[in-house]
Amino acid sequence: MNDSFPDRRRRKLRAAVQRDISRRGRREHGAQSFWHSLAVLGMVGWPIALASVGGAMAGHYLDVRFDTGVHFTLMLLTLGTLLGCIAAWQALKGKL
């Protein structure tokens, strides 16, 4: 029997829907998983962002005060990013 294009397409669609239903059933239930993921994202993002911006601002202040170009800005931006990553890592180690 010759399979027509609409029949093949219908079978593929049915298989895709069944696969998606199965995936949805295996996923965490409830709004808690969304909020938990959002909290983890915040725990990682905020320390890095705040430490980086703080380092850049302190470095800019020192560069303007001592007329050193962008040396302090780059050094303290790098240091702030590093410290922010360490703080985010510590927060994740305690949370996961």
PDB file with one MODEL, atoms N, CA, C and O in Angstrom:
MODEL        1
ATOM      1  N   MET A   1       0.836  -1.166   0.000  1.00  0.00           N
ATOM      2  CA  MET A   1       0.000   0.000   0.000  1.00  0.00           C
ATOM      3  C   MET A   1       0.887   1.237   0.000  1.00  0.00           C
ATOM      4  O   MET A   1       1.878   1.283   0.729  1.00  0.00           O
ATOM      5  N   ASN A   2       0.559   2.206  -0.780  1.00  0.00           N
ATOM      6  CA  ASN A   2       1.358   3.416  -0.935  1.00  0.00           C
ATOM      7  C   ASN A   2       0.991   4.430   0.146  1.00  0.00           C
ATOM      8  O   ASN A   2      -0.170   4.816   0.287  1.00  0.00           O
ATOM      9  N   ASP A   3       2.012   4.857   0.913  1.00  0.00           N
ATOM     10  CA  ASP A   3       1.793   5.871   1.937  1.00  0.00           C
ATOM     11  C   ASP A   3       1.700   7.242   1.295  1.00  0.00           C
ATOM     12  O   ASP A   3       2.581   7.651   0.539  1.00  0.00           O
ATOM     13  N   SER A   4       0.651   7.927   1.598  1.00  0.00           N
ATOM     14  CA  SER A   4       0.518   9.270   1.045  1.00  0.00           C
ATOM     15  C   SER A   4       1.214  10.267   1.970  1.00  0.00           C
ATOM     16  O   SER A   4       1.454   9.991   3.146  1.00  0.00           O
ATOM     17  N   PHE A   5       1.518  11.395   1.423  1.00  0.00           N
ATOM     18  CA  PHE A   5       2.210  12.442   2.177  1.00  0.00           C
ATOM     19  C   PHE A   5       1.432  12.866   3.422  1.00  0.00           C
ATOM     20  O   PHE A   5       2.038  12.977   4.488  1.00  0.00           O
ATOM     21  N   PRO A   6       0.109  13.111   3.342  1.00  0.00           N
ATOM     22  CA  PRO A   6      -0.625  13.508   4.557  1.00  0.00           C
ATOM     23  C   PRO A   6      -0.586  12.440   5.648  1.00  0.00           C
ATOM     24  O   PRO A   6      -0.542  12.776   6.832  1.00  0.00           O
ATOM     25  N   ASP A   7      -0.602  11.137   5.264  1.00  0.00           N
ATOM     26  CA  ASP A   7      -0.556  10.075   6.267  1.00  0.00           C
ATOM     27  C   ASP A   7       0.786  10.055   6.995  1.00  0.00           C
ATOM     28  O   ASP A   7       0.834   9.907   8.216  1.00  0.00           O
ATOM     29  N   ARG A   8       1.882  10.204   6.237  1.00  0.00           N
ATOM     30  CA  ARG A   8       3.213  10.236   6.865  1.00  0.00           C
ATOM     31  C   ARG A   8       3.339  11.435   7.787  1.00  0.00           C
ATOM     32  O   ARG A   8       3.874  11.340   8.891  1.00  0.00           O
ATOM     33  N   ARG A   9       2.843  12.548   7.316  1.00  0.00           N
ATOM     34  CA  ARG A   9       2.922  13.779   8.107  1.00  0.00           C
ATOM     35  C   ARG A   9       2.108  13.634   9.397  1.00  0.00           C
ATOM     36  O   ARG A   9       2.542  14.078  10.460  1.00  0.00           O
ATOM     37  N   ARG A  10       0.933  13.016   9.304  1.00  0.00           N
ATOM     38  CA  ARG A  10       0.073  12.821  10.464  1.00  0.00           C
ATOM     39  C   ARG A  10       0.747  11.897  11.478  1.00  0.00           C
ATOM     40  O   ARG A  10       0.683  12.151  12.680  1.00  0.00           O
ATOM     41  N   ARG A  11       1.400  10.814  10.998  1.00  0.00           N
ATOM     42  CA  ARG A  11       2.094   9.896  11.902  1.00  0.00           C
ATOM     43  C   ARG A  11       3.267  10.590  12.604  1.00  0.00           C
ATOM     44  O   ARG A  11       3.489  10.384  13.798  1.00  0.00           O
ATOM     45  N   LYS A  12       4.016  11.413  11.857  1.00  0.00           N
ATOM     46  CA  LYS A  12       5.134  12.148  12.459  1.00  0.00           C
ATOM     47  C   LYS A  12       4.635  13.137  13.507  1.00  0.00           C
ATOM     48  O   LYS A  12       5.244  13.285  14.567  1.00  0.00           O
ATOM     49  N   LEU A  13       3.555  13.797  13.217  1.00  0.00           N
ATOM     50  CA  LEU A  13       2.982  14.750  14.156  1.00  0.00           C
ATOM     51  C   LEU A  13       2.509  14.040  15.421  1.00  0.00           C
ATOM     52  O   LEU A  13       2.732  14.523  16.531  1.00  0.00           O
ATOM     53  N   ARG A  14       1.849  12.879  15.248  1.00  0.00           N
ATOM     54  CA  ARG A  14       1.367  12.113  16.400  1.00  0.00           C
ATOM     55  C   ARG A  14       2.550  11.663  17.261  1.00  0.00           C
ATOM     56  O   ARG A  14       2.484  11.745  18.488  1.00  0.00           O
ATOM     57  N   ALA A  15       3.619  11.193  16.639  1.00  0.00           N
ATOM     58  CA  ALA A  15       4.800  10.764  17.387  1.00  0.00           C
ATOM     59  C   ALA A  15       5.440  11.940  18.130  1.00  0.00           C
ATOM     60  O   ALA A  15       5.882  11.791  19.269  1.00  0.00           O
ATOM     61  N   ALA A  16       5.489  13.100  17.487  1.00  0.00           N
ATOM     62  CA  ALA A  16       6.073  14.281  18.123  1.00  0.00           C
ATOM     63  C   ALA A  16       5.243  14.716  19.325  1.00  0.00           C
ATOM     64  O   ALA A  16       5.800  15.091  20.357  1.00  0.00           O
ATOM     65  N   VAL A  17       3.933  14.671  19.204  1.00  0.00           N
ATOM     66  CA  VAL A  17       3.058  15.053  20.316  1.00  0.00           C
ATOM     67  C   VAL A  17       3.218  14.070  21.471  1.00  0.00           C
ATOM     68  O   VAL A  17       3.291  14.485  22.628  1.00  0.00           O
ATOM     69  N   GLN A  18       3.272  12.783  21.175  1.00  0.00           N
ATOM     70  CA  GLN A  18       3.455  11.784  22.229  1.00  0.00           C
ATOM     71  C   GLN A  18       4.809  11.949  22.923  1.00  0.00           C
ATOM     72  O   GLN A  18       4.907  11.792  24.140  1.00  0.00           O
ATOM     73  N   ARG A  19       5.844  12.262  22.153  1.00  0.00           N
ATOM     74  CA  ARG A  19       7.166  12.493  22.736  1.00  0.00           C
ATOM     75  C   ARG A  19       7.141  13.706  23.659  1.00  0.00           C
ATOM     76  O   ARG A  19       7.727  13.671  24.741  1.00  0.00           O
ATOM     77  N   ASP A  20       6.469  14.776  23.243  1.00  0.00           N
ATOM     78  CA  ASP A  20       6.386  15.983  24.072  1.00  0.00           C
ATOM     79  C   ASP A  20       5.581  15.726  25.346  1.00  0.00           C
ATOM     80  O   ASP A  20       5.933  16.228  26.414  1.00  0.00           O
ATOM     81  N   ILE A  21       4.519  14.958  25.242  1.00  0.00           N
ATOM     82  CA  ILE A  21       3.725  14.620  26.424  1.00  0.00           C
ATOM     83  C   ILE A  21       4.565  13.806  27.397  1.00  0.00           C
ATOM     84  O   ILE A  21       4.503  14.028  28.607  1.00  0.00           O
ATOM     85  N   SER A  22       5.339  12.877  26.886  1.00  0.00           N
ATOM     86  CA  SER A  22       6.202  12.064  27.730  1.00  0.00           C
ATOM     87  C   SER A  22       7.257  12.929  28.421  1.00  0.00           C
ATOM     88  O   SER A  22       7.507  12.753  29.614  1.00  0.00           O
ATOM     89  N   ARG A  23       7.872  13.848  27.701  1.00  0.00           N
ATOM     90  CA  ARG A  23       8.868  14.752  28.296  1.00  0.00           C
ATOM     91  C   ARG A  23       8.244  15.605  29.384  1.00  0.00           C
ATOM     92  O   ARG A  23       8.834  15.810  30.444  1.00  0.00           O
ATOM     93  N   ARG A  24       7.056  16.096  29.113  1.00  0.00           N
ATOM     94  CA  ARG A  24       6.377  16.952  30.090  1.00  0.00           C
ATOM     95  C   ARG A  24       6.076  16.175  31.368  1.00  0.00           C
ATOM     96  O   ARG A  24       6.152  16.733  32.462  1.00  0.00           O
ATOM     97  N   GLY A  25       5.740  14.912  31.241  1.00  0.00           N
ATOM     98  CA  GLY A  25       5.468  14.091  32.412  1.00  0.00           C
ATOM     99  C   GLY A  25       6.703  13.834  33.257  1.00  0.00           C
ATOM    100  O   GLY A  25       6.597  13.680  34.474  1.00  0.00           O
ATOM    101  N   ARG A  26       7.881  13.786  32.626  1.00  0.00           N
ATOM    102  CA  ARG A  26       9.120  13.550  33.366  1.00  0.00           C
ATOM    103  C   ARG A  26       9.673  14.809  34.023  1.00  0.00           C
ATOM    104  O   ARG A  26      10.519  14.725  34.914  1.00  0.00           O
ATOM    105  N   ARG A  27       9.208  15.958  33.596  1.00  0.00           N
ATOM    106  CA  ARG A  27       9.707  17.228  34.106  1.00  0.00           C
ATOM    107  C   ARG A  27       9.208  17.476  35.528  1.00  0.00           C
ATOM    108  O   ARG A  27       8.216  16.887  35.958  1.00  0.00           O
ATOM    109  N   GLU A  28       9.912  18.363  36.262  1.00  0.00           N
ATOM    110  CA  GLU A  28       9.454  18.741  37.601  1.00  0.00           C
ATOM    111  C   GLU A  28       8.086  19.389  37.506  1.00  0.00           C
ATOM    112  O   GLU A  28       7.783  20.079  36.532  1.00  0.00           O
ATOM    113  N   HIS A  29       7.277  19.169  38.501  1.00  0.00           N
ATOM    114  CA  HIS A  29       5.918  19.696  38.473  1.00  0.00           C
ATOM    115  C   HIS A  29       5.821  20.970  39.285  1.00  0.00           C
ATOM    116  O   HIS A  29       6.584  21.186  40.227  1.00  0.00           O
ATOM    117  N   GLY A  30       4.893  21.791  38.916  1.00  0.00           N
ATOM    118  CA  GLY A  30       4.559  22.965  39.700  1.00  0.00           C
ATOM    119  C   GLY A  30       5.395  24.180  39.361  1.00  0.00           C
ATOM    120  O   GLY A  30       6.367  24.126  38.608  1.00  0.00           O
ATOM    121  N   ALA A  31       4.962  25.285  39.960  1.00  0.00           N
ATOM    122  CA  ALA A  31       5.644  26.559  39.732  1.00  0.00           C
ATOM    123  C   ALA A  31       6.946  26.623  40.511  1.00  0.00           C
ATOM    124  O   ALA A  31       7.790  27.477  40.239  1.00  0.00           O
ATOM    125  N   GLN A  32       7.119  25.727  41.480  1.00  0.00           N
ATOM    126  CA  GLN A  32       8.321  25.761  42.298  1.00  0.00           C
ATOM    127  C   GLN A  32       9.584  25.587  41.448  1.00  0.00           C
ATOM    128  O   GLN A  32      10.596  26.232  41.723  1.00  0.00           O
ATOM    129  N   SER A  33       9.546  24.744  40.439  1.00  0.00           N
ATOM    130  CA  SER A  33      10.739  24.524  39.626  1.00  0.00           C
ATOM    131  C   SER A  33      11.112  25.792  38.861  1.00  0.00           C
ATOM    132  O   SER A  33      12.296  26.092  38.706  1.00  0.00           O
ATOM    133  N   PHE A  34      10.115  26.539  38.382  1.00  0.00           N
ATOM    134  CA  PHE A  34      10.410  27.796  37.691  1.00  0.00           C
ATOM    135  C   PHE A  34      11.040  28.791  38.641  1.00  0.00           C
ATOM    136  O   PHE A  34      12.060  29.400  38.319  1.00  0.00           O
ATOM    137  N   TRP A  35      10.439  28.963  39.819  1.00  0.00           N
ATOM    138  CA  TRP A  35      10.953  29.933  40.773  1.00  0.00           C
ATOM    139  C   TRP A  35      12.311  29.507  41.319  1.00  0.00           C
ATOM    140  O   TRP A  35      13.165  30.351  41.590  1.00  0.00           O
ATOM    141  N   HIS A  36      12.508  28.231  41.476  1.00  0.00           N
ATOM    142  CA  HIS A  36      13.813  27.745  41.930  1.00  0.00           C
ATOM    143  C   HIS A  36      14.883  28.053  40.883  1.00  0.00           C
ATOM    144  O   HIS A  36      15.979  28.499  41.224  1.00  0.00           O
ATOM    145  N   SER A  37      14.567  27.817  39.620  1.00  0.00           N
ATOM    146  CA  SER A  37      15.519  28.122  38.549  1.00  0.00           C
ATOM    147  C   SER A  37      15.817  29.612  38.490  1.00  0.00           C
ATOM    148  O   SER A  37      16.965  30.004  38.280  1.00  0.00           O
ATOM    149  N   LEU A  38      14.809  30.438  38.671  1.00  0.00           N
ATOM    150  CA  LEU A  38      15.003  31.883  38.669  1.00  0.00           C
ATOM    151  C   LEU A  38      15.865  32.326  39.852  1.00  0.00           C
ATOM    152  O   LEU A  38      16.702  33.218  39.712  1.00  0.00           O
ATOM    153  N   ALA A  39      15.665  31.713  41.003  1.00  0.00           N
ATOM    154  CA  ALA A  39      16.471  32.042  42.180  1.00  0.00           C
ATOM    155  C   ALA A  39      17.927  31.661  41.973  1.00  0.00           C
ATOM    156  O   ALA A  39      18.826  32.414  42.348  1.00  0.00           O
ATOM    157  N   VAL A  40      18.165  30.503  41.383  1.00  0.00           N
ATOM    158  CA  VAL A  40      19.546  30.076  41.116  1.00  0.00           C
ATOM    159  C   VAL A  40      20.207  31.025  40.120  1.00  0.00           C
ATOM    160  O   VAL A  40      21.377  31.376  40.271  1.00  0.00           O
ATOM    161  N   LEU A  41      19.460  31.435  39.111  1.00  0.00           N
ATOM    162  CA  LEU A  41      19.992  32.382  38.139  1.00  0.00           C
ATOM    163  C   LEU A  41      20.383  33.685  38.825  1.00  0.00           C
ATOM    164  O   LEU A  41      21.435  34.250  38.527  1.00  0.00           O
ATOM    165  N   GLY A  42      19.550  34.163  39.735  1.00  0.00           N
ATOM    166  CA  GLY A  42      19.867  35.376  40.476  1.00  0.00           C
ATOM    167  C   GLY A  42      21.059  35.204  41.389  1.00  0.00           C
ATOM    168  O   GLY A  42      21.879  36.111  41.534  1.00  0.00           O
ATOM    169  N   MET A  43      21.156  34.022  42.013  1.00  0.00           N
ATOM    170  CA  MET A  43      22.295  33.765  42.900  1.00  0.00           C
ATOM    171  C   MET A  43      23.611  33.780  42.143  1.00  0.00           C
ATOM    172  O   MET A  43      24.649  34.129  42.706  1.00  0.00           O
ATOM    173  N   VAL A  44      23.578  33.410  40.894  1.00  0.00           N
ATOM    174  CA  VAL A  44      24.794  33.389  40.096  1.00  0.00           C
ATOM    175  C   VAL A  44      25.057  34.755  39.477  1.00  0.00           C
ATOM    176  O   VAL A  44      26.194  35.226  39.486  1.00  0.00           O
ATOM    177  N   GLY A  45      24.037  35.391  38.948  1.00  0.00           N
ATOM    178  CA  GLY A  45      24.216  36.628  38.186  1.00  0.00           C
ATOM    179  C   GLY A  45      24.531  37.851  39.009  1.00  0.00           C
ATOM    180  O   GLY A  45      25.425  38.622  38.660  1.00  0.00           O
ATOM    181  N   TRP A  46      23.807  38.042  40.104  1.00  0.00           N
ATOM    182  CA  TRP A  46      23.983  39.275  40.870  1.00  0.00           C
ATOM    183  C   TRP A  46      25.368  39.434  41.480  1.00  0.00           C
ATOM    184  O   TRP A  46      25.942  40.517  41.366  1.00  0.00           O
ATOM    185  N   PRO A  47      25.932  38.428  42.113  1.00  0.00           N
ATOM    186  CA  PRO A  47      27.284  38.634  42.670  1.00  0.00           C
ATOM    187  C   PRO A  47      28.316  38.983  41.598  1.00  0.00           C
ATOM    188  O   PRO A  47      29.186  39.825  41.820  1.00  0.00           O
ATOM    189  N   ILE A  48      28.218  38.341  40.449  1.00  0.00           N
ATOM    190  CA  ILE A  48      29.181  38.628  39.383  1.00  0.00           C
ATOM    191  C   ILE A  48      28.990  40.041  38.866  1.00  0.00           C
ATOM    192  O   ILE A  48      29.957  40.783  38.699  1.00  0.00           O
ATOM    193  N   ALA A  49      27.740  40.412  38.612  1.00  0.00           N
ATOM    194  CA  ALA A  49      27.465  41.746  38.066  1.00  0.00           C
ATOM    195  C   ALA A  49      27.855  42.846  39.050  1.00  0.00           C
ATOM    196  O   ALA A  49      28.514  43.813  38.670  1.00  0.00           O
ATOM    197  N   LEU A  50      27.455  42.703  40.298  1.00  0.00           N
ATOM    198  CA  LEU A  50      27.736  43.749  41.275  1.00  0.00           C
ATOM    199  C   LEU A  50      29.226  43.890  41.561  1.00  0.00           C
ATOM    200  O   LEU A  50      29.735  45.007  41.662  1.00  0.00           O
ATOM    201  N   ALA A  51      29.928  42.769  41.691  1.00  0.00           N
ATOM    202  CA  ALA A  51      31.363  42.845  41.938  1.00  0.00           C
ATOM    203  C   ALA A  51      32.104  43.430  40.735  1.00  0.00           C
ATOM    204  O   ALA A  51      33.054  44.194  40.908  1.00  0.00           O
ATOM    205  N   SER A  52      31.684  43.084  39.530  1.00  0.00           N
ATOM    206  CA  SER A  52      32.320  43.624  38.327  1.00  0.00           C
ATOM    207  C   SER A  52      32.102  45.129  38.219  1.00  0.00           C
ATOM    208  O   SER A  52      33.044  45.880  37.964  1.00  0.00           O
ATOM    209  N   VAL A  53      30.870  45.564  38.413  1.00  0.00           N
ATOM    210  CA  VAL A  53      30.562  46.998  38.317  1.00  0.00           C
ATOM    211  C   VAL A  53      31.249  47.757  39.448  1.00  0.00           C
ATOM    212  O   VAL A  53      31.770  48.852  39.236  1.00  0.00           O
ATOM    213  N   GLY A  54      31.250  47.186  40.637  1.00  0.00           N
ATOM    214  CA  GLY A  54      31.938  47.836  41.758  1.00  0.00           C
ATOM    215  C   GLY A  54      33.423  47.987  41.501  1.00  0.00           C
ATOM    216  O   GLY A  54      34.004  49.033  41.788  1.00  0.00           O
ATOM    217  N   GLY A  55      34.037  46.953  40.964  1.00  0.00           N
ATOM    218  CA  GLY A  55      35.463  47.026  40.636  1.00  0.00           C
ATOM    219  C   GLY A  55      35.743  48.060  39.556  1.00  0.00           C
ATOM    220  O   GLY A  55      36.720  48.804  39.633  1.00  0.00           O
ATOM    221  N   ALA A  56      34.878  48.099  38.550  1.00  0.00           N
ATOM    222  CA  ALA A  56      35.066  49.074  37.471  1.00  0.00           C
ATOM    223  C   ALA A  56      34.897  50.502  37.982  1.00  0.00           C
ATOM    224  O   ALA A  56      35.648  51.393  37.586  1.00  0.00           O
ATOM    225  N   MET A  57      33.925  50.726  38.849  1.00  0.00           N
ATOM    226  CA  MET A  57      33.711  52.075  39.382  1.00  0.00           C
ATOM    227  C   MET A  57      34.869  52.514  40.273  1.00  0.00           C
ATOM    228  O   MET A  57      35.334  53.650  40.178  1.00  0.00           O
ATOM    229  N   ALA A  58      35.333  51.615  41.137  1.00  0.00           N
ATOM    230  CA  ALA A  58      36.475  51.944  41.999  1.00  0.00           C
ATOM    231  C   ALA A  58      37.722  52.193  41.150  1.00  0.00           C
ATOM    232  O   ALA A  58      38.490  53.116  41.420  1.00  0.00           O
ATOM    233  N   GLY A  59      37.916  51.362  40.123  1.00  0.00           N
ATOM    234  CA  GLY A  59      39.072  51.551  39.239  1.00  0.00           C
ATOM    235  C   GLY A  59      38.991  52.854  38.470  1.00  0.00           C
ATOM    236  O   GLY A  59      40.008  53.525  38.292  1.00  0.00           O
ATOM    237  N   HIS A  60      37.817  53.224  38.014  1.00  0.00           N
ATOM    238  CA  HIS A  60      37.652  54.497  37.307  1.00  0.00           C
ATOM    239  C   HIS A  60      37.954  55.676  38.226  1.00  0.00           C
ATOM    240  O   HIS A  60      38.599  56.643  37.820  1.00  0.00           O
ATOM    241  N   TYR A  61      37.482  55.587  39.466  1.00  0.00           N
ATOM    242  CA  TYR A  61      37.765  56.646  40.430  1.00  0.00           C
ATOM    243  C   TYR A  61      39.282  56.801  40.636  1.00  0.00           C
ATOM    244  O   TYR A  61      39.806  57.914  40.637  1.00  0.00           O
ATOM    245  N   LEU A  62      39.965  55.681  40.809  1.00  0.00           N
ATOM    246  CA  LEU A  62      41.422  55.741  41.003  1.00  0.00           C
ATOM    247  C   LEU A  62      42.137  56.238  39.751  1.00  0.00           C
ATOM    248  O   LEU A  62      43.115  56.979  39.857  1.00  0.00           O
ATOM    249  N   ASP A  63      41.668  55.845  38.569  1.00  0.00           N
ATOM    250  CA  ASP A  63      42.276  56.325  37.327  1.00  0.00           C
ATOM    251  C   ASP A  63      42.127  57.833  37.173  1.00  0.00           C
ATOM    252  O   ASP A  63      43.064  58.513  36.755  1.00  0.00           O
ATOM    253  N   VAL A  64      40.961  58.351  37.507  1.00  0.00           N
ATOM    254  CA  VAL A  64      40.743  59.799  37.406  1.00  0.00           C
ATOM    255  C   VAL A  64      41.587  60.523  38.450  1.00  0.00           C
ATOM    256  O   VAL A  64      42.180  61.562  38.161  1.00  0.00           O
ATOM    257  N   ARG A  65      41.640  59.980  39.650  1.00  0.00           N
ATOM    258  CA  ARG A  65      42.379  60.628  40.746  1.00  0.00           C
ATOM    259  C   ARG A  65      43.880  60.662  40.477  1.00  0.00           C
ATOM    260  O   ARG A  65      44.527  61.672  40.753  1.00  0.00           O
ATOM    261  N   PHE A  66      44.441  59.593  39.949  1.00  0.00           N
ATOM    262  CA  PHE A  66      45.887  59.517  39.739  1.00  0.00           C
ATOM    263  C   PHE A  66      46.299  59.677  38.277  1.00  0.00           C
ATOM    264  O   PHE A  66      47.481  59.566  37.953  1.00  0.00           O
ATOM    265  N   ASP A  67      45.335  59.937  37.389  1.00  0.00           N
ATOM    266  CA  ASP A  67      45.597  60.150  35.964  1.00  0.00           C
ATOM    267  C   ASP A  67      46.437  59.016  35.360  1.00  0.00           C
ATOM    268  O   ASP A  67      47.525  59.235  34.826  1.00  0.00           O
ATOM    269  N   THR A  68      45.898  57.808  35.464  1.00  0.00           N
ATOM    270  CA  THR A  68      46.638  56.629  34.996  1.00  0.00           C
ATOM    271  C   THR A  68      45.993  55.954  33.785  1.00  0.00           C
ATOM    272  O   THR A  68      46.297  54.794  33.506  1.00  0.00           O
ATOM    273  N   GLY A  69      45.135  56.629  33.078  1.00  0.00           N
ATOM    274  CA  GLY A  69      44.490  56.009  31.918  1.00  0.00           C
ATOM    275  C   GLY A  69      43.408  55.045  32.366  1.00  0.00           C
ATOM    276  O   GLY A  69      42.476  55.429  33.073  1.00  0.00           O
ATOM    277  N   VAL A  70      43.534  53.797  31.954  1.00  0.00           N
ATOM    278  CA  VAL A  70      42.534  52.792  32.339  1.00  0.00           C
ATOM    279  C   VAL A  70      43.150  51.622  33.102  1.00  0.00           C
ATOM    280  O   VAL A  70      42.542  50.556  33.192  1.00  0.00           O
ATOM    281  N   HIS A  71      44.327  51.808  33.642  1.00  0.00           N
ATOM    282  CA  HIS A  71      45.017  50.701  34.308  1.00  0.00           C
ATOM    283  C   HIS A  71      44.252  50.174  35.516  1.00  0.00           C
ATOM    284  O   HIS A  71      43.997  48.974  35.613  1.00  0.00           O
ATOM    285  N   PHE A  72      43.887  51.058  36.431  1.00  0.00           N
ATOM    286  CA  PHE A  72      43.156  50.617  37.619  1.00  0.00           C
ATOM    287  C   PHE A  72      41.777  50.062  37.257  1.00  0.00           C
ATOM    288  O   PHE A  72      41.313  49.099  37.866  1.00  0.00           O
ATOM    289  N   THR A  73      41.130  50.667  36.272  1.00  0.00           N
ATOM    290  CA  THR A  73      39.800  50.192  35.870  1.00  0.00           C
ATOM    291  C   THR A  73      39.876  48.738  35.405  1.00  0.00           C
ATOM    292  O   THR A  73      39.074  47.907  35.830  1.00  0.00           O
ATOM    293  N   LEU A  74      40.822  48.437  34.549  1.00  0.00           N
ATOM    294  CA  LEU A  74      40.938  47.068  34.036  1.00  0.00           C
ATOM    295  C   LEU A  74      41.334  46.078  35.122  1.00  0.00           C
ATOM    296  O   LEU A  74      40.814  44.963  35.179  1.00  0.00           O
ATOM    297  N   MET A  75      42.267  46.498  35.988  1.00  0.00           N
ATOM    298  CA  MET A  75      42.704  45.588  37.058  1.00  0.00           C
ATOM    299  C   MET A  75      41.565  45.297  38.033  1.00  0.00           C
ATOM    300  O   MET A  75      41.331  44.143  38.394  1.00  0.00           O
ATOM    301  N   LEU A  76      40.860  46.340  38.458  1.00  0.00           N
ATOM    302  CA  LEU A  76      39.812  46.129  39.444  1.00  0.00           C
ATOM    303  C   LEU A  76      38.558  45.501  38.825  1.00  0.00           C
ATOM    304  O   LEU A  76      37.812  44.805  39.514  1.00  0.00           O
ATOM    305  N   LEU A  77      38.325  45.740  37.548  1.00  0.00           N
ATOM    306  CA  LEU A  77      37.228  45.055  36.860  1.00  0.00           C
ATOM    307  C   LEU A  77      37.502  43.555  36.827  1.00  0.00           C
ATOM    308  O   LEU A  77      36.615  42.749  37.107  1.00  0.00           O
ATOM    309  N   THR A  78      38.724  43.189  36.487  1.00  0.00           N
ATOM    310  CA  THR A  78      39.100  41.775  36.456  1.00  0.00           C
ATOM    311  C   THR A  78      39.017  41.164  37.848  1.00  0.00           C
ATOM    312  O   THR A  78      38.496  40.061  38.017  1.00  0.00           O
ATOM    313  N   LEU A  79      39.531  41.878  38.843  1.00  0.00           N
ATOM    314  CA  LEU A  79      39.478  41.379  40.216  1.00  0.00           C
ATOM    315  C   LEU A  79      38.032  41.245  40.696  1.00  0.00           C
ATOM    316  O   LEU A  79      37.686  40.254  41.340  1.00  0.00           O
ATOM    317  N   GLY A  80      37.192  42.223  40.393  1.00  0.00           N
ATOM    318  CA  GLY A  80      35.791  42.154  40.783  1.00  0.00           C
ATOM    319  C   GLY A  80      35.070  40.993  40.128  1.00  0.00           C
ATOM    320  O   GLY A  80      34.274  40.309  40.771  1.00  0.00           O
ATOM    321  N   THR A  81      35.343  40.768  38.859  1.00  0.00           N
ATOM    322  CA  THR A  81      34.717  39.644  38.160  1.00  0.00           C
ATOM    323  C   THR A  81      35.166  38.317  38.772  1.00  0.00           C
ATOM    324  O   THR A  81      34.354  37.412  38.964  1.00  0.00           O
ATOM    325  N   LEU A  82      36.435  38.209  39.073  1.00  0.00           N
ATOM    326  CA  LEU A  82      36.960  36.993  39.698  1.00  0.00           C
ATOM    327  C   LEU A  82      36.318  36.767  41.066  1.00  0.00           C
ATOM    328  O   LEU A  82      35.881  35.657  41.368  1.00  0.00           O
ATOM    329  N   LEU A  83      36.259  37.805  41.889  1.00  0.00           N
ATOM    330  CA  LEU A  83      35.642  37.662  43.205  1.00  0.00           C
ATOM    331  C   LEU A  83      34.149  37.366  43.094  1.00  0.00           C
ATOM    332  O   LEU A  83      33.613  36.597  43.892  1.00  0.00           O
ATOM    333  N   GLY A  84      33.476  37.963  42.121  1.00  0.00           N
ATOM    334  CA  GLY A  84      32.059  37.671  41.906  1.00  0.00           C
ATOM    335  C   GLY A  84      31.835  36.221  41.495  1.00  0.00           C
ATOM    336  O   GLY A  84      30.882  35.584  41.944  1.00  0.00           O
ATOM    337  N   CYS A  85      32.704  35.707  40.649  1.00  0.00           N
ATOM    338  CA  CYS A  85      32.594  34.295  40.235  1.00  0.00           C
ATOM    339  C   CYS A  85      32.827  33.367  41.421  1.00  0.00           C
ATOM    340  O   CYS A  85      32.145  32.351  41.559  1.00  0.00           O
ATOM    341  N   ILE A  86      33.785  33.711  42.276  1.00  0.00           N
ATOM    342  CA  ILE A  86      34.042  32.893  43.470  1.00  0.00           C
ATOM    343  C   ILE A  86      32.834  32.933  44.401  1.00  0.00           C
ATOM    344  O   ILE A  86      32.431  31.904  44.943  1.00  0.00           O
ATOM    345  N   ALA A  87      32.254  34.125  44.588  1.00  0.00           N
ATOM    346  CA  ALA A  87      31.074  34.231  45.451  1.00  0.00           C
ATOM    347  C   ALA A  87      29.897  33.453  44.865  1.00  0.00           C
ATOM    348  O   ALA A  87      29.167  32.796  45.607  1.00  0.00           O
ATOM    349  N   ALA A  88      29.704  33.514  43.565  1.00  0.00           N
ATOM    350  CA  ALA A  88      28.615  32.767  42.925  1.00  0.00           C
ATOM    351  C   ALA A  88      28.852  31.261  43.065  1.00  0.00           C
ATOM    352  O   ALA A  88      27.915  30.506  43.320  1.00  0.00           O
ATOM    353  N   TRP A  89      30.090  30.830  42.900  1.00  0.00           N
ATOM    354  CA  TRP A  89      30.416  29.416  43.054  1.00  0.00           C
ATOM    355  C   TRP A  89      30.125  28.940  44.467  1.00  0.00           C
ATOM    356  O   TRP A  89      29.557  27.867  44.666  1.00  0.00           O
ATOM    357  N   GLN A  90      30.521  29.749  45.454  1.00  0.00           N
ATOM    358  CA  GLN A  90      30.255  29.378  46.854  1.00  0.00           C
ATOM    359  C   GLN A  90      28.752  29.304  47.130  1.00  0.00           C
ATOM    360  O   GLN A  90      28.290  28.418  47.848  1.00  0.00           O
ATOM    361  N   ALA A  91      27.992  30.245  46.554  1.00  0.00           N
ATOM    362  CA  ALA A  91      26.544  30.228  46.742  1.00  0.00           C
ATOM    363  C   ALA A  91      25.930  28.985  46.111  1.00  0.00           C
ATOM    364  O   ALA A  91      25.015  28.388  46.679  1.00  0.00           O
ATOM    365  N   LEU A  92      26.428  28.590  44.936  1.00  0.00           N
ATOM    366  CA  LEU A  92      25.895  27.397  44.268  1.00  0.00           C
ATOM    367  C   LEU A  92      26.274  26.116  45.024  1.00  0.00           C
ATOM    368  O   LEU A  92      25.472  25.187  45.125  1.00  0.00           O
ATOM    369  N   LYS A  93      27.482  26.078  45.544  1.00  0.00           N
ATOM    370  CA  LYS A  93      27.895  24.893  46.291  1.00  0.00           C
ATOM    371  C   LYS A  93      27.006  24.661  47.499  1.00  0.00           C
ATOM    372  O   LYS A  93      26.690  23.521  47.839  1.00  0.00           O
ATOM    373  N   GLY A  94      26.602  25.752  48.148  1.00  0.00           N
ATOM    374  CA  GLY A  94      25.754  25.615  49.320  1.00  0.00           C
ATOM    375  C   GLY A  94      24.301  25.349  48.974  1.00  0.00           C
ATOM    376  O   GLY A  94      23.564  24.803  49.794  1.00  0.00           O
ATOM    377  N   LYS A  95      23.873  25.725  47.769  1.00  0.00           N
ATOM    378  CA  LYS A  95      22.456  25.627  47.389  1.00  0.00           C
ATOM    379  C   LYS A  95      22.125  24.325  46.662  1.00  0.00           C
ATOM    380  O   LYS A  95      21.012  23.814  46.791  1.00  0.00           O
ATOM    381  N   LEU A  96      23.071  23.788  45.905  1.00  0.00           N
ATOM    382  CA  LEU A  96      22.758  22.598  45.095  1.00  0.00           C
ATOM    383  C   LEU A  96      23.009  21.315  45.840  1.00  0.00           C
ATOM    384  O   LEU A  96      22.794  20.232  45.295  1.00  0.00           O
TER     385      LEU A  96
ENDMDL
END
